[in-house]
Amino acid sequence: GAPMTKELLEQYQDICGELAEMEEEGMPYRTSVLWDRKREVDDFIDALPWRKKKLVLAVLQYGNRWNIIRRALGSLKSSDALRKEYKRILEKF
């Protein structure tokens, strides 16, 4: 598949929301594109080591609120260090 991008990760919640809405309304999915994108992000996250996976999932949940992410992870790292680590994760893929 295409390389993982920050943009695709940022769209993940919208993609999931749109798929859930379509399911609720009994609408046929605009399937392949949305499902493929969701699967791409899921596969990317699943392939990460546990600690990095936790960081990516926290960013998906809290956006770029690094102080909240730091507390949610119980991390001793600074907010800035977590932000840089997240950036490095994306650069590798």
C-alpha positions in Angstrom: 0.0 0.0 0.0 0.9 3.7 0.0 3.2 4.9 2.7 1.6 5.9 6.0 1.3 9.6 6.2 0.4 12.0 9.1 -2.6 13.1 7.0 -4.0 9.6 6.8 -3.5 9.0 10.5 -5.3 12.3 11.2 -8.2 11.2 9.0 -8.6 7.9 10.8 -11.3 9.1 13.3 -13.2 10.7 10.4 -13.0 7.5 8.3 -14.2 5.4 11.2 -17.0 7.9 12.0 -18.2 8.0 8.4 -18.2 4.2 8.1 -20.2 3.9 11.4 -22.7 6.5 10.1 -23.2 4.7 6.8 -23.7 1.5 8.7 -26.3 3.1 11.0 -28.2 4.6 8.1 -28.1 1.3 6.2 -26.4 2.9 3.3 -24.1 0.9 1.2 -20.5 1.7 1.9 -18.6 3.8 -0.5 -16.6 0.8 0.4 -13.3 0.1 -1.0 -11.7 3.5 -0.5 -12.8 4.1 3.1 -12.3 0.5 4.2 -8.9 0.3 2.5 -7.8 3.5 4.3 -9.0 2.2 7.6 -7.3 -1.1 7.1 -4.1 0.6 6.1 -4.0 2.5 9.3 -5.0 -0.5 11.4 -2.2 -2.6 9.8 0.3 0.2 10.3 -0.7 0.4 14.0 -0.7 -3.4 14.5 2.8 -3.7 13.1 4.2 -1.2 15.7 6.0 -2.3 18.9 3.7 -2.1 21.9 5.1 1.2 23.3 4.9 3.0 20.0 1.5 1.6 19.3 0.3 3.1 22.6 1.7 6.5 21.6 0.0 6.4 18.2 -3.3 5.3 19.6 -3.1 8.1 22.2 -2.5 10.7 19.5 -5.5 9.4 17.5 -7.6 9.7 20.6 -6.3 13.1 21.9 -5.0 14.8 18.8 -1.9 16.9 19.4 -2.6 17.7 23.1 0.8 16.4 24.2 0.4 17.2 27.9 -2.8 15.1 28.0 -1.1 12.3 26.0 1.8 12.4 28.4 -0.5 11.9 31.4 -2.6 9.3 29.6 0.5 7.2 28.9 1.9 7.9 32.4 5.1 8.9 30.6 8.1 10.4 32.3 9.1 11.9 29.0 8.4 15.5 28.3 5.5 16.5 26.0 8.1 17.7 23.5 10.0 14.3 23.6 6.7 12.5 22.9 5.9 14.8 20.0 9.3 14.1 18.5 9.0 10.4 19.0 5.6 10.4 17.2 7.2 12.3 14.4 10.0 9.8 14.1 7.5 6.9 14.0 5.8 8.5 11.0 9.2 9.2 9.3 10.1 5.5 9.4 7.0 4.4 7.4 
